[in-house]
Amino acid sequence: MKYLLPALLFLAACNQNQPQKQDTRPIVFVGTYTEDLGFVQGKAAGIYTCRLDTATGALLITDTTTGIANPSFLTVSPDKKYLYAVAENGGKPESPYGSVVAYRIEGGGKLLKINEMPSYGAAPCHISTDAGGKYVLIANYVTGNVVSYGLNPDGSLTDSLSSDKHPGSSPWAHMIIPTPFGAERILAVDKGDDQVFLYQMNAGKLLRADSLHLSPGAGPRHFDFHPSNRTLGFVINENSSSIAAVRFGADGLKPAILDSLSTLPAGFQGNNTCADIHVHPNGRFVYGSNRGHNSIVIFSVDPASGKLALVGHESTQGALPRNFMITPDGKLLLAANQNSGNVVAFRIDPETGKLKHTGVSSNVPTPVCLKIW
């Protein structure tokens, strides 16, 4: 017995000196609502850092970044060093603006706040960077304006470089993204004005260059480009529950609608609004989220003609699917169900585009946005 204790201490010391196995599971950041805003009862604590099990689609929360209210939408910089988030607030006399927050991404996906800037509008609801990672772009929903910011070498935000208020009696800017037509071409979607706007970016300033009119009342919300045919894109219309295929000129201007189909099954009589849209990495399928029908609609697409064909619908196994994410390898789709507080995983059949529930539902409070790192 007198030799047992030293032996155990020796083994414990050896184990401590063993290198720790690195966790190689991908990291997914989840943007959420943290407050009761009327249209949503936010129950989250902030931005969640999660590990993704690529075999099952399960998300395991490993860290929570607090100190930000309603970080509803996130974006990761192209160099993967920084995360930028909107704080969806504002619209009150004492606090007219929301804000934009910059974070440095540290080991394990831990977020360290760098700085914060006003959104110069109410209810910022979308954020992205330009393709080169030099600028941050946001859309303010309630005030209908889009704003650009510069980035300093340490990833911090400069003050705003420009702000453009969309035309119309009640513009509701809902998305702003870079396009495949070079670093200076930017696209914004306005639900209230039923338009998709194209911008020329000049030293970080947004200059309107062209636009596409959707049907009155359609309510365009989100947009995604085809991965191999840059002249082809798709817009999902919140109010009319439809997806339209859009063709662009070689310079990224002169957009025109090629095709449009309903996101709902024939005979559906309930209330529904659409939210998010993504093209599969193989370019053969387009997916959109239905809030009300609570499903993901699946279309096949002809990349040459832009013609859409309905494949089917898959229940999201929860209430009010907002943003959803397709993994870069195209094998998994994760749907964020805002009102039921769960993220549900599906396997994607690369030949048919159909979805199959993996059986996994991960609990995340009022999830809105999913970004893989």
C-alpha positions as CSV (number, residue, x, y, z in Angstrom):
1,M,0.0,0.0,0.0
2,K,2.9,2.4,0.7
3,Y,3.8,2.3,-3.0
4,L,0.2,2.8,-4.2
5,L,-0.1,6.5,-3.5
6,P,3.2,7.5,-5.2
7,A,2.2,5.4,-8.2
8,L,-1.2,7.1,-8.5
9,L,0.4,10.5,-8.2
10,F,2.8,9.6,-11.0
11,L,0.0,8.4,-13.3
12,A,-2.0,11.6,-12.6
13,A,1.1,13.7,-13.4
14,C,1.6,11.8,-16.6
15,N,-2.1,12.3,-17.6
16,Q,-1.8,16.0,-17.0
17,N,1.2,16.2,-19.3
18,Q,-0.6,14.4,-22.1
19,P,-1.6,16.8,-24.9
20,Q,-5.3,17.5,-24.9
21,K,-7.2,16.2,-27.9
22,Q,-8.2,19.2,-30.1
23,D,-11.9,19.6,-30.7
24,T,-12.2,19.7,-34.5
25,R,-15.9,19.9,-34.7
26,P,-17.0,23.0,-36.7
27,I,-18.2,26.0,-34.8
28,V,-21.6,27.5,-35.5
29,F,-22.6,31.0,-34.1
30,V,-26.2,31.5,-33.4
31,G,-27.8,35.0,-33.4
32,T,-30.9,35.4,-31.3
33,Y,-33.6,37.6,-29.7
34,T,-33.1,38.5,-26.1
35,E,-36.0,40.8,-25.4
36,D,-39.8,41.0,-25.9
37,L,-40.2,43.1,-29.0
38,G,-43.9,42.5,-29.5
39,F,-43.5,40.4,-32.6
40,V,-41.2,38.0,-30.7
41,Q,-40.7,37.1,-27.1
42,G,-36.9,36.9,-26.9
43,K,-35.7,34.3,-24.4
44,A,-32.0,34.1,-25.3
45,A,-29.0,35.5,-23.4
46,G,-26.9,36.7,-26.4
47,I,-24.8,35.1,-29.1
48,Y,-24.3,31.4,-28.7
49,T,-21.1,29.6,-29.7
50,C,-21.9,25.9,-30.6
51,R,-20.0,22.8,-31.7
52,L,-21.6,21.0,-34.7
53,D,-21.7,17.2,-34.8
54,T,-21.4,16.7,-38.5
55,A,-22.7,13.1,-38.2
56,T,-26.0,14.0,-36.6
57,G,-26.4,17.8,-37.0
58,A,-26.6,18.3,-33.2
59,L,-25.5,21.6,-31.8
60,L,-23.8,21.8,-28.4
61,I,-23.6,25.3,-26.8
62,T,-20.1,25.9,-25.5
63,D,-20.1,29.6,-24.8
64,T,-22.5,32.5,-24.5
65,T,-21.6,36.1,-25.4
66,T,-23.8,38.5,-23.3
67,G,-23.9,42.2,-23.2
68,I,-25.6,42.6,-26.5
69,A,-29.4,43.0,-26.9
70,N,-31.1,41.1,-29.8
71,P,-28.1,40.1,-31.8
72,S,-30.5,38.9,-34.5
73,F,-28.1,38.7,-37.4
74,L,-24.4,37.9,-37.6
75,T,-21.6,37.7,-40.2
76,V,-18.1,36.3,-40.1
77,S,-15.3,38.2,-41.9
78,P,-13.8,36.5,-45.0
79,D,-10.5,35.9,-43.1
80,K,-12.4,34.2,-40.2
81,K,-10.8,36.5,-37.6
82,Y,-13.9,38.6,-36.7
83,L,-17.6,38.4,-36.2
84,Y,-19.9,41.3,-36.6
85,A,-23.4,41.5,-35.2
86,V,-26.4,43.8,-35.2
87,A,-28.2,44.7,-32.0
88,E,-31.8,45.0,-33.3
89,N,-33.1,48.0,-31.3
90,G,-33.9,51.6,-31.8
91,G,-37.0,53.5,-33.0
92,K,-37.6,55.2,-29.6
93,P,-37.1,58.9,-28.8
94,E,-34.5,58.1,-26.1
95,S,-32.8,55.5,-28.3
96,P,-33.4,56.1,-32.0
97,Y,-30.8,53.7,-33.3
98,G,-29.7,50.1,-32.8
99,S,-26.1,49.3,-33.0
100,V,-23.4,47.3,-34.7
101,V,-20.8,45.3,-32.7
102,A,-17.4,44.0,-33.7
103,Y,-15.9,40.9,-32.0
104,R,-12.6,39.1,-32.3
105,I,-13.0,35.3,-32.6
106,E,-10.6,33.6,-30.2
107,G,-9.9,29.9,-29.6
108,G,-12.9,27.7,-29.4
109,G,-15.1,30.4,-30.9
110,K,-15.0,32.7,-27.9
111,L,-15.9,36.2,-28.8
112,L,-14.0,39.2,-27.5
113,K,-15.8,42.6,-28.0
114,I,-13.7,45.2,-29.9
115,N,-16.0,48.1,-30.4
116,E,-19.6,49.2,-31.1
117,M,-21.1,51.8,-33.4
118,P,-24.7,53.2,-33.9
119,S,-26.7,51.7,-36.7
120,Y,-27.9,55.1,-37.8
121,G,-31.4,53.6,-38.2
122,A,-34.0,51.6,-36.3
123,A,-34.1,47.8,-36.1
124,P,-31.0,46.7,-37.9
125,C,-31.9,43.3,-39.1
126,H,-29.1,42.1,-41.5
127,I,-25.3,42.4,-41.7
128,S,-22.6,41.3,-44.1
129,T,-19.1,42.3,-45.2
130,D,-18.0,43.1,-48.8
131,A,-16.2,40.3,-50.6
132,G,-12.8,41.7,-49.7
133,G,-13.6,42.1,-46.0
134,K,-12.8,45.9,-46.0
135,Y,-16.3,47.1,-45.2
136,V,-19.3,46.1,-43.1
137,L,-22.8,46.6,-44.5
138,I,-26.1,46.7,-42.6
139,A,-29.8,47.0,-43.4
140,N,-32.1,49.0,-41.0
141,Y,-35.6,47.5,-41.2
142,V,-37.8,50.2,-39.7
143,T,-36.1,53.2,-41.2
144,G,-35.5,51.6,-44.6
145,N,-31.9,52.6,-44.9
146,V,-28.6,50.7,-45.6
147,V,-25.4,51.8,-44.0
148,S,-21.7,51.1,-44.7
149,Y,-18.7,51.1,-42.3
150,G,-15.0,50.8,-42.8
151,L,-12.8,48.3,-40.9
152,N,-9.6,49.1,-39.1
153,P,-6.6,46.7,-39.1
154,D,-7.6,45.3,-35.7
155,G,-11.1,44.5,-37.0
156,S,-12.8,47.4,-35.3
157,L,-15.5,49.4,-37.0
158,T,-15.0,52.9,-38.2
159,D,-17.9,55.4,-38.0
160,S,-20.3,55.1,-40.9
161,L,-19.1,56.0,-44.4
162,S,-22.5,56.3,-46.0
163,S,-26.2,55.8,-45.5
164,D,-28.9,55.4,-48.2
165,K,-32.6,55.6,-47.5
166,H,-34.6,53.6,-49.9
167,P,-37.4,55.3,-51.8
168,G,-41.1,54.8,-51.3
169,S,-43.7,55.6,-48.7
170,S,-42.6,52.9,-46.3
171,P,-39.3,51.3,-47.2
172,W,-38.2,48.3,-45.1
173,A,-34.6,47.3,-45.8
174,H,-34.2,43.6,-45.1
175,M,-30.9,42.5,-46.5
176,I,-27.6,43.7,-47.9
177,I,-25.0,41.5,-49.4
178,P,-22.0,41.5,-51.8
179,T,-22.5,40.1,-55.3
180,P,-20.3,37.9,-57.5
181,F,-19.7,40.8,-59.8
182,G,-16.6,42.2,-58.1
183,A,-15.9,44.0,-54.8
184,E,-17.7,47.2,-55.8
185,R,-21.1,45.7,-56.6
186,I,-23.6,45.4,-53.7
187,L,-27.2,44.2,-53.6
188,A,-29.9,45.2,-51.1
189,V,-33.5,43.9,-50.7
190,D,-36.3,46.1,-49.6
191,K,-39.5,44.4,-48.4
192,G,-41.6,47.6,-48.1
193,D,-40.7,49.1,-51.5
194,D,-40.9,45.7,-53.3
195,Q,-37.5,46.3,-54.9
196,V,-34.0,44.8,-55.1
197,F,-31.4,47.6,-55.3
198,L,-28.0,47.4,-56.8
199,Y,-25.2,49.6,-55.6
200,Q,-21.8,50.7,-56.8
201,M,-19.4,50.9,-53.8
202,N,-16.9,53.7,-54.1
203,A,-14.3,53.9,-51.3
204,G,-17.0,52.4,-49.0
205,K,-19.8,54.7,-50.1
206,L,-23.0,53.2,-51.4
207,L,-24.2,54.7,-54.7
208,R,-27.5,53.4,-56.1
209,A,-26.9,52.0,-59.7
210,D,-30.0,50.0,-60.6
211,S,-33.0,48.2,-59.3
212,L,-35.5,45.4,-59.9
213,H,-39.2,45.9,-59.2
214,L,-41.2,42.9,-57.8
215,S,-44.9,42.6,-57.9
216,P,-46.7,45.1,-55.7
217,G,-47.0,43.7,-52.2
218,A,-44.7,40.8,-52.8
219,G,-42.4,41.8,-50.0
220,P,-38.9,40.7,-51.1
221,R,-36.9,39.7,-48.1
222,H,-33.7,37.7,-48.8
223,F,-31.6,36.9,-51.8
224,D,-29.0,34.3,-52.8
225,F,-26.8,33.8,-55.9
226,H,-26.2,30.6,-57.9
227,P,-22.7,29.3,-56.9
228,S,-21.5,28.6,-60.5
229,N,-23.6,31.0,-62.7
230,R,-23.1,34.4,-61.3
231,T,-25.8,36.0,-63.6
232,L,-28.5,33.9,-61.8
233,G,-30.0,34.7,-58.4
234,F,-33.1,34.0,-56.4
235,V,-35.2,36.3,-54.2
236,I,-37.7,35.0,-51.6
237,N,-40.9,37.1,-51.2
238,E,-42.1,37.3,-47.6
239,N,-45.7,38.5,-48.2
240,S,-46.6,36.6,-51.4
241,S,-44.9,33.4,-50.3
242,S,-43.0,33.0,-53.6
243,I,-39.5,32.6,-55.0
244,A,-38.4,34.4,-58.2
245,A,-35.4,33.5,-60.3
246,V,-33.5,36.6,-61.5
247,R,-31.1,37.1,-64.4
248,F,-28.4,39.8,-64.3
249,G,-26.4,41.3,-67.1
250,A,-22.6,40.5,-67.3
251,D,-21.9,43.7,-65.4
252,G,-24.2,42.8,-62.5
253,L,-26.9,45.3,-63.6
254,K,-30.1,45.1,-65.6
255,P,-31.8,42.4,-63.5
256,A,-34.9,40.7,-64.9
257,I,-37.3,38.1,-63.5
258,L,-37.1,34.7,-65.3
259,D,-39.5,32.6,-63.3
260,S,-41.6,32.7,-60.1
261,L,-43.3,29.9,-58.1
262,S,-45.2,29.6,-54.9
263,T,-43.4,28.3,-51.8
264,L,-46.6,26.7,-50.5
265,P,-48.3,23.3,-51.4
266,A,-51.4,23.4,-53.4
267,G,-54.5,23.9,-51.3
268,F,-52.8,25.4,-48.2
269,Q,-55.2,27.9,-46.6
270,G,-53.3,29.0,-43.5
271,N,-51.3,32.2,-42.9
272,N,-47.7,32.1,-44.1
273,T,-44.8,34.4,-44.6
274,C,-41.4,33.5,-46.0
275,A,-38.0,34.3,-44.4
276,D,-34.7,32.9,-45.8
277,I,-33.4,31.4,-49.0
278,H,-30.2,29.4,-50.0
279,V,-28.9,27.7,-53.1
280,H,-27.3,24.3,-52.5
281,P,-23.5,24.3,-53.1
282,N,-24.0,22.0,-56.1
283,G,-26.2,24.6,-57.7
284,R,-29.0,22.1,-58.5
285,F,-31.5,23.1,-55.7
286,V,-33.0,26.1,-54.1
287,Y,-34.4,26.1,-50.5
288,G,-36.7,28.6,-48.8
289,S,-38.3,28.8,-45.3
290,N,-42.1,29.1,-44.7
291,R,-43.3,30.6,-41.5
292,G,-46.8,29.4,-40.8
293,H,-46.6,26.3,-42.9
294,N,-43.4,25.8,-40.9
295,S,-41.5,24.1,-43.6
296,I,-38.6,24.2,-46.0
297,V,-39.6,24.3,-49.6
298,I,-37.3,22.6,-52.1
299,F,-37.0,23.5,-55.8
300,S,-34.7,22.1,-58.5
301,V,-33.2,24.7,-60.8
302,D,-31.9,24.6,-64.4
303,P,-28.7,26.8,-64.1
304,A,-28.9,27.7,-67.8
305,S,-32.6,28.8,-68.0
306,G,-33.2,29.6,-64.3
307,K,-36.4,27.5,-64.5
308,L,-37.6,26.3,-61.1
309,A,-39.4,23.0,-60.5
310,L,-41.0,22.0,-57.2
311,V,-39.4,19.0,-55.5
312,G,-41.4,19.1,-52.2
313,H,-41.7,20.4,-48.7
314,E,-40.2,19.3,-45.4
315,S,-41.5,20.2,-41.9
316,T,-39.0,22.1,-39.8
317,Q,-40.2,20.2,-36.7
318,G,-40.8,23.5,-35.0
319,A,-42.5,26.9,-35.1
320,L,-41.5,29.9,-37.3
321,P,-38.4,28.9,-39.1
322,R,-36.2,32.0,-39.7
323,N,-32.7,31.7,-41.0
324,F,-31.4,28.2,-42.0
325,M,-27.9,27.1,-42.9
326,I,-26.5,24.6,-45.4
327,T,-23.1,23.2,-44.5
328,P,-20.3,24.0,-47.0
329,D,-20.1,20.3,-48.0
330,G,-23.8,20.4,-48.8
331,K,-24.6,17.4,-46.6
332,L,-26.7,19.0,-43.8
333,L,-29.3,21.7,-43.5
334,L,-30.0,23.2,-40.1
335,A,-33.3,25.1,-39.6
336,A,-33.6,27.7,-36.8
337,N,-37.1,27.6,-35.4
338,Q,-37.5,31.0,-33.7
339,N,-40.7,30.5,-31.6
340,S,-40.1,26.9,-30.5
341,G,-36.5,27.5,-29.6
342,N,-34.9,24.6,-31.5
343,V,-32.5,24.1,-34.4
344,V,-33.4,21.0,-36.4
345,A,-31.0,19.0,-38.6
346,F,-31.7,17.4,-41.9
347,R,-29.6,15.3,-44.3
348,I,-29.7,16.5,-47.9
349,D,-29.9,14.0,-50.7
350,P,-27.4,15.4,-53.3
351,E,-29.3,13.8,-56.2
352,T,-32.9,14.7,-55.4
353,G,-32.4,17.7,-53.1
354,K,-34.9,16.1,-50.6
355,L,-34.4,16.5,-46.9
356,K,-34.5,13.8,-44.2
357,H,-34.7,14.6,-40.6
358,T,-31.7,13.2,-38.7
359,G,-33.8,12.8,-35.6
360,V,-31.8,15.6,-33.8
361,S,-33.3,18.8,-32.5
362,S,-31.0,21.1,-30.5
363,N,-32.4,23.5,-27.9
364,V,-31.3,27.1,-28.5
365,P,-33.5,29.9,-27.2
366,T,-35.2,32.1,-29.9
367,P,-32.7,31.3,-32.6
368,V,-32.7,33.6,-35.7
369,C,-29.3,33.3,-37.6
370,L,-26.8,30.5,-38.1
371,K,-23.3,31.2,-39.2
372,I,-20.6,28.5,-39.5
373,W,-17.0,29.3,-38.8
